[in-house]
Amino acid sequence: MAVNVSEPAGDDRPRSSLLYDPVFRSIIYQVLTAIIFVALIWWFWNNTLENLRRANIASGFGFLNGRAGFDVGQSLIAYTSDSTYLRALYVGFLNTLLVAFTGIVTATIIGFIVGIGRLSHNWLIAKVSQVYVEVFRNIPPLLVIFFWYKGVLAVLPQPRDSIHLPLSVFLNNRGLAFPRPIWGDGAGAIPVAFLVGIVAAILVTKWASARQARTGQPFPSGWTGFGLILGLPILTFLALGSPLSFDYPVAGKFNLSGGSVVGPEFVSLYLALSFYTAAFIAEIVRSGIRSVPKGQTEAAFALGLQSGVTTRKVVVPQALRIIIPPLTSQYLNLTKNSSLAIAIGFSDLVAVGGTILNQSGRAVEIVAIWMAIYLSISLATSLFMNWFNAKMALVER
């Protein structure tokens, strides 16, 4: 005799507690962690304000609207001693970004060249690259800065005896003088054309990759993208009637007049951080390339690919998944090492903030601004590099 056993209705089924749900628990833990973190910050901040009040020390950020009363050596924006403390900090912030960006680009280029050079079959190139890495990795960055500032740039001739380089460029112990561009009406369309060229190059690269995956036929996306990025601004420049003139530096009896000048402080800091960080990047590149199985190179050679194409198309793309994470750390180190600019008088964020601190006495506020700005720069760099690492990750078919 068959017995029909009916399943319990949906409402009668036993339900497990939410505490045993891993998704729910993960959300609760994150919310609790965020609450505790915010509460700690609030407690520290209120405790600091209370201690300052008891010591009769003024607090708050209202002082940023006061007159600065000091000059800076180099500024990317208009600035005078009558500007506010806030604008002075903005000048230092832009100078820090300038050093970090130019240093990262240069260090990456030099690091990749030296890292690949260490693996060269040419004995001289490999040994020169090794000596470069061993020397710069074992010298403190502050000494490298002093080497460029005191040992190289300070011994250059006086302005009246400047070294005359091509294109009306002058080099002396006061920096590098070069023609200053003066843009005319309508020149704002040129950077717009440059951005359009970048977007078009990205779209062409994606289309070329999809086309090659579908048909197997390659497309010169690299040269096409280079032509779009460079060609569109040039065509726009010509279409606007070449709205550009130059203010050339002129050598006088005792000094140079006209043009733009990059001071020796920026040049020495930029070169020091670039060459110092490049030594660490070179080792990261070398180890990343070494991690690629040798069979990949042998397979590429078996297909008839040349050595340069094999390195560029086969080895480096696979090595990037190992190179990028530690490369991010070196970018962050270079950005933070830019604070050593205060040793040679370059007006970066720390140097300008230190001057404001001495004048206003607002130590807590200035240190908080330093921490917030460097934290923001580091987080932005990390987010970008994480996104780039995800784009470069190998995707299995």
C-alpha positions as CSV (number, residue, x, y, z in Angstrom):
1,M,0.0,0.0,0.0
2,A,1.6,3.2,-1.2
3,V,1.8,6.1,1.2
4,N,1.9,9.7,-0.3
5,V,4.2,11.9,1.7
6,S,3.6,15.5,0.8
7,E,6.3,18.1,1.2
8,P,5.6,20.9,3.7
9,A,4.3,24.1,2.3
10,G,6.7,26.9,1.7
11,D,5.6,28.8,4.7
12,D,6.0,25.7,6.9
13,R,9.7,25.1,6.0
14,P,12.2,25.7,8.8
15,R,14.1,29.0,8.3
16,S,17.7,29.4,9.3
17,S,18.8,32.4,11.4
18,L,20.1,35.5,9.6
19,L,23.2,35.3,11.8
20,Y,24.2,32.1,9.8
21,D,23.8,33.8,6.5
22,P,27.4,34.7,5.3
23,V,26.2,37.6,3.1
24,F,24.2,39.1,5.9
25,R,27.1,38.7,8.4
26,S,29.6,40.2,6.0
27,I,27.4,43.3,5.6
28,I,26.9,43.6,9.4
29,Y,30.6,43.3,10.1
30,Q,31.4,46.0,7.5
31,V,28.8,48.3,8.9
32,L,30.0,47.8,12.4
33,T,33.6,48.4,11.4
34,A,32.7,51.6,9.6
35,I,30.7,52.8,12.6
36,I,33.6,52.1,15.0
37,F,36.1,53.8,12.6
38,V,34.0,56.9,12.3
39,A,33.4,57.0,16.1
40,L,37.2,56.8,16.8
41,I,37.8,59.6,14.4
42,W,35.1,61.7,16.0
43,W,36.5,61.0,19.5
44,F,40.1,61.9,18.5
45,W,38.9,65.1,16.8
46,N,36.7,66.2,19.7
47,N,39.4,65.3,22.2
48,T,42.0,67.4,20.3
49,L,39.6,70.4,20.1
50,E,38.9,70.2,23.8
51,N,42.6,70.1,24.6
52,L,43.3,73.1,22.3
53,R,40.4,75.0,24.0
54,R,41.8,74.3,27.5
55,A,45.2,75.6,26.3
56,N,43.6,78.7,24.9
57,I,44.9,77.8,21.4
58,A,42.7,78.8,18.4
59,S,41.5,76.1,16.2
60,G,39.6,75.8,12.9
61,F,40.3,76.3,9.3
62,G,39.2,79.9,9.0
63,F,42.9,81.1,9.0
64,L,43.2,79.7,5.4
65,N,41.5,82.9,4.2
66,G,44.2,85.1,5.7
67,R,47.0,86.8,3.7
68,A,49.9,84.5,3.1
69,G,52.6,87.2,3.0
70,F,55.3,85.0,1.5
71,D,56.5,84.1,-2.0
72,V,57.1,80.7,-3.6
73,G,59.9,79.8,-6.0
74,Q,57.8,78.1,-8.6
75,S,54.0,78.3,-9.3
76,L,51.9,76.8,-12.0
77,I,49.1,79.3,-11.3
78,A,49.1,83.0,-10.6
79,Y,50.3,83.7,-7.0
80,T,51.6,86.7,-5.1
81,S,52.4,87.4,-1.4
82,D,49.0,89.0,-1.2
83,S,47.2,85.7,-2.0
84,T,45.6,83.6,0.8
85,Y,47.0,80.7,2.7
86,L,44.5,78.4,0.8
87,R,45.9,79.5,-2.5
88,A,49.4,78.9,-1.3
89,L,48.5,75.4,-0.3
90,Y,47.0,74.9,-3.7
91,V,50.2,76.0,-5.3
92,G,52.2,73.5,-3.2
93,F,49.6,70.8,-4.0
94,L,50.0,71.4,-7.8
95,N,53.8,71.4,-7.5
96,T,53.6,68.0,-5.7
97,L,51.4,66.6,-8.4
98,L,53.8,67.9,-11.1
99,V,56.8,66.2,-9.5
100,A,54.9,63.0,-8.9
101,F,53.4,62.8,-12.4
102,T,56.6,63.6,-14.3
103,G,58.7,61.5,-12.0
104,I,56.4,58.5,-12.4
105,V,56.4,58.7,-16.2
106,T,60.2,59.1,-16.4
107,A,60.9,56.4,-13.8
108,T,58.6,54.0,-15.6
109,I,60.4,54.5,-18.9
110,I,63.9,54.3,-17.5
111,G,62.9,51.3,-15.3
112,F,61.6,49.3,-18.2
113,I,64.6,50.0,-20.3
114,V,67.1,49.1,-17.5
115,G,65.0,46.1,-16.5
116,I,65.0,44.7,-20.0
117,G,68.7,45.7,-20.3
118,R,69.6,43.5,-17.4
119,L,68.3,40.5,-19.3
120,S,70.2,41.5,-22.5
121,H,72.6,39.0,-24.1
122,N,75.0,41.8,-24.6
123,W,77.4,41.6,-21.7
124,L,78.1,45.4,-21.6
125,I,74.5,46.4,-21.6
126,A,73.6,43.8,-18.9
127,K,76.5,44.9,-16.6
128,V,75.9,48.6,-17.0
129,S,72.2,48.0,-16.1
130,Q,73.2,46.0,-13.1
131,V,75.7,48.7,-11.9
132,Y,72.9,51.3,-12.2
133,V,70.5,49.3,-10.2
134,E,73.0,48.4,-7.4
135,V,74.2,52.0,-7.1
136,F,70.9,53.8,-6.9
137,R,69.1,51.1,-4.8
138,N,71.8,51.4,-2.0
139,I,71.8,55.2,-1.7
140,P,69.2,57.2,0.3
141,P,67.0,59.3,-1.9
142,L,67.9,62.5,0.0
143,L,71.6,62.0,-1.0
144,V,70.6,61.5,-4.6
145,I,68.7,64.8,-4.4
146,F,71.7,66.6,-3.0
147,F,73.9,65.0,-5.7
148,W,71.9,66.5,-8.5
149,Y,71.3,69.8,-6.6
150,K,74.9,70.5,-5.3
151,G,77.0,68.2,-7.4
152,V,75.6,68.8,-10.9
153,L,73.3,71.8,-11.2
154,A,75.2,74.1,-8.8
155,V,78.4,73.8,-10.8
156,L,76.8,75.0,-14.0
157,P,77.9,78.4,-15.3
158,Q,76.4,81.7,-14.2
159,P,73.4,83.1,-16.2
160,R,75.6,85.5,-18.2
161,D,77.7,82.4,-19.3
162,S,74.6,80.2,-19.9
163,I,75.0,77.1,-22.1
164,H,73.0,77.9,-25.3
165,L,71.1,74.8,-26.4
166,P,69.0,74.5,-29.6
167,L,65.6,76.0,-29.9
168,S,66.5,79.1,-27.8
169,V,67.0,77.0,-24.6
170,F,69.5,78.2,-22.0
171,L,71.0,76.2,-19.1
172,N,72.7,77.7,-16.1
173,N,72.9,77.3,-12.3
174,R,69.6,79.1,-12.0
175,G,67.7,76.5,-14.0
176,L,66.6,75.8,-17.5
177,A,65.2,78.7,-19.5
178,F,63.0,78.0,-22.6
179,P,60.5,79.9,-24.8
180,R,57.2,80.5,-23.2
181,P,54.2,79.7,-25.4
182,I,51.5,82.3,-25.8
183,W,48.2,80.9,-27.1
184,G,45.8,83.0,-29.1
185,D,42.0,83.0,-29.5
186,G,40.3,79.6,-30.1
187,A,43.3,77.6,-28.7
188,G,41.0,75.9,-26.2
189,A,39.8,73.7,-29.0
190,I,43.2,72.0,-29.3
191,P,43.1,70.1,-26.0
192,V,39.5,69.1,-26.8
193,A,40.8,67.6,-30.1
194,F,43.5,65.9,-28.1
195,L,40.9,64.3,-25.8
196,V,38.8,63.3,-28.8
197,G,41.9,61.7,-30.3
198,I,42.5,59.6,-27.2
199,V,38.9,58.4,-27.1
200,A,39.0,57.6,-30.8
201,A,42.3,55.7,-30.3
202,I,40.7,53.6,-27.6
203,L,37.7,52.7,-29.7
204,V,39.9,51.8,-32.7
205,T,42.0,49.5,-30.4
206,K,38.9,47.7,-29.1
207,W,37.6,47.3,-32.6
208,A,40.9,46.0,-33.9
209,S,41.1,43.5,-31.0
210,A,37.6,42.2,-31.7
211,R,38.3,42.0,-35.5
212,Q,41.5,40.1,-34.9
213,A,39.8,37.7,-32.5
214,R,37.0,37.1,-35.1
215,T,39.0,36.9,-38.3
216,G,42.6,36.5,-37.3
217,Q,43.6,39.5,-39.4
218,P,45.8,42.1,-37.5
219,F,45.2,45.8,-37.7
220,P,47.9,48.5,-37.1
221,S,45.9,49.9,-34.1
222,G,49.1,51.3,-32.5
223,W,50.1,53.5,-35.4
224,T,46.5,54.4,-36.0
225,G,45.9,55.5,-32.4
226,F,49.2,57.5,-32.4
227,G,48.1,59.2,-35.6
228,L,44.7,60.1,-34.1
229,I,46.1,61.4,-30.8
230,L,48.8,63.5,-32.6
231,G,47.0,64.3,-35.8
232,L,43.7,65.7,-34.6
233,P,45.3,68.4,-32.4
234,I,47.7,69.3,-35.3
235,L,44.8,69.6,-37.8
236,T,42.8,71.6,-35.3
237,F,45.8,73.9,-34.7
238,L,46.2,74.4,-38.5
239,A,42.5,75.0,-39.0
240,L,42.5,77.7,-36.4
241,G,45.3,79.6,-38.2
242,S,48.2,78.5,-35.9
243,P,47.2,80.6,-32.8
244,L,50.5,80.3,-31.1
245,S,53.5,82.6,-30.5
246,F,56.5,82.4,-28.3
247,D,58.2,84.7,-25.8
248,Y,61.9,83.8,-26.2
249,P,64.5,84.1,-23.4
250,V,67.1,86.7,-24.2
251,A,70.6,86.6,-22.8
252,G,71.5,89.9,-21.1
253,K,74.7,91.2,-19.5
254,F,74.0,89.6,-16.1
255,N,70.9,87.6,-16.5
256,L,68.2,86.2,-18.9
257,S,65.0,88.0,-19.6
258,G,61.8,86.6,-21.1
259,G,60.7,83.1,-21.6
260,S,60.0,80.6,-18.8
261,V,62.4,79.2,-16.3
262,V,62.4,75.8,-14.5
263,G,64.4,76.3,-11.3
264,P,67.2,73.9,-10.2
265,E,65.2,72.8,-7.2
266,F,62.5,71.2,-9.4
267,V,65.0,69.8,-11.8
268,S,67.2,68.1,-9.1
269,L,64.1,66.7,-7.3
270,Y,62.6,65.4,-10.6
271,L,65.8,63.8,-11.7
272,A,66.7,62.3,-8.3
273,L,63.3,60.7,-7.7
274,S,63.1,59.5,-11.3
275,F,66.5,57.8,-11.3
276,Y,66.1,56.5,-7.8
277,T,62.7,54.9,-8.3
278,A,63.7,53.6,-11.7
279,A,66.2,51.3,-10.1
280,F,63.5,49.5,-8.1
281,I,61.2,49.4,-11.1
282,A,63.9,47.8,-13.1
283,E,64.1,44.9,-10.7
284,I,60.3,44.5,-10.7
285,V,60.4,44.4,-14.5
286,R,63.3,41.9,-14.5
287,S,61.5,39.6,-12.1
288,G,58.2,39.9,-13.9
289,I,59.8,38.9,-17.2
290,R,61.7,36.1,-15.6
291,S,58.4,34.7,-14.3
292,V,57.1,34.1,-17.8
293,P,57.8,30.4,-18.8
294,K,60.6,30.0,-21.2
295,G,58.4,27.9,-23.4
296,Q,56.4,31.0,-24.3
297,T,59.5,32.6,-25.9
298,E,60.5,29.4,-27.6
299,A,57.0,29.0,-29.0
300,A,57.1,32.6,-30.4
301,F,60.5,32.0,-32.0
302,A,59.1,28.7,-33.5
303,L,56.3,30.8,-35.1
304,G,58.9,33.0,-36.8
305,L,58.5,36.1,-34.5
306,Q,61.5,38.3,-34.1
307,S,63.1,39.0,-30.7
308,G,61.6,42.5,-30.3
309,V,58.1,41.4,-31.3
310,T,58.3,38.5,-29.0
311,T,59.2,40.7,-26.1
312,R,56.6,43.3,-26.9
313,K,53.7,41.0,-27.9
314,V,54.3,37.8,-25.9
315,V,56.5,38.3,-22.9
316,V,55.7,41.7,-21.5
317,P,51.9,41.3,-21.6
318,Q,52.2,38.1,-19.6
319,A,54.7,39.7,-17.2
320,L,52.4,42.7,-16.5
321,R,50.2,40.7,-14.2
322,I,53.2,40.3,-11.9
323,I,54.7,43.7,-12.5
324,I,51.7,46.0,-11.9
325,P,51.0,45.3,-8.2
326,P,54.5,46.1,-6.9
327,L,54.8,48.9,-9.5
328,T,51.9,50.6,-7.6
329,S,53.9,50.6,-4.4
330,Q,56.9,52.3,-6.2
331,Y,54.5,55.0,-7.6
332,L,53.3,55.7,-4.1
333,N,56.8,55.8,-2.7
334,L,57.8,58.3,-5.3
335,T,54.9,60.5,-4.5
336,K,55.6,60.4,-0.8
337,N,59.3,60.9,-1.3
338,S,58.5,64.2,-3.1
339,S,58.1,65.7,0.4
340,L,62.0,65.6,0.6
341,A,61.8,68.8,-1.6
342,I,61.8,70.8,1.6
343,A,65.6,70.0,2.0
344,I,66.4,72.0,-1.2
345,G,63.8,74.7,-0.9
346,F,61.3,73.5,-3.6
347,S,57.8,74.8,-2.9
348,D,55.9,71.5,-2.6
349,L,52.9,70.8,-0.3
350,V,55.1,70.1,2.7
351,A,57.3,73.1,2.3
352,V,54.4,75.6,1.8
353,G,52.5,74.0,4.6
354,G,55.5,74.3,6.9
355,T,55.8,78.0,6.2
356,I,52.1,78.5,6.9
357,L,52.5,76.5,10.2
358,N,55.3,78.7,11.3
359,Q,53.3,81.9,10.6
360,S,49.9,80.8,11.9
361,G,50.8,78.3,14.6
362,R,48.0,76.0,13.3
363,A,49.9,72.7,13.6
364,V,46.9,70.4,14.0
365,E,45.1,71.8,11.0
366,I,48.2,71.8,8.7
367,V,49.1,68.3,9.6
368,A,45.5,67.2,9.0
369,I,45.6,68.8,5.6
370,W,48.9,67.1,4.7
371,M,47.4,63.7,5.8
372,A,44.2,64.2,3.9
373,I,45.9,65.3,0.7
374,Y,48.6,62.6,0.6
375,L,45.9,60.0,1.5
376,S,43.7,61.2,-1.4
377,I,46.6,61.1,-3.9
378,S,47.6,57.6,-2.7
379,L,44.1,56.2,-2.9
380,A,43.5,57.7,-6.3
381,T,46.8,56.2,-7.6
382,S,45.9,52.8,-6.1
383,L,42.4,52.8,-7.6
384,F,43.8,53.6,-11.1
385,M,46.5,51.0,-10.9
386,N,44.0,48.4,-9.6
387,W,41.7,49.2,-12.6
388,F,44.7,49.0,-14.9
389,N,45.7,45.7,-13.4
390,A,42.2,44.3,-13.9
391,K,42.3,45.4,-17.6
392,M,45.7,43.7,-18.1
393,A,44.7,40.4,-16.4
394,L,44.8,37.3,-18.5
395,V,41.4,36.1,-19.5
396,E,41.0,32.4,-20.2
397,R,38.8,31.5,-23.2
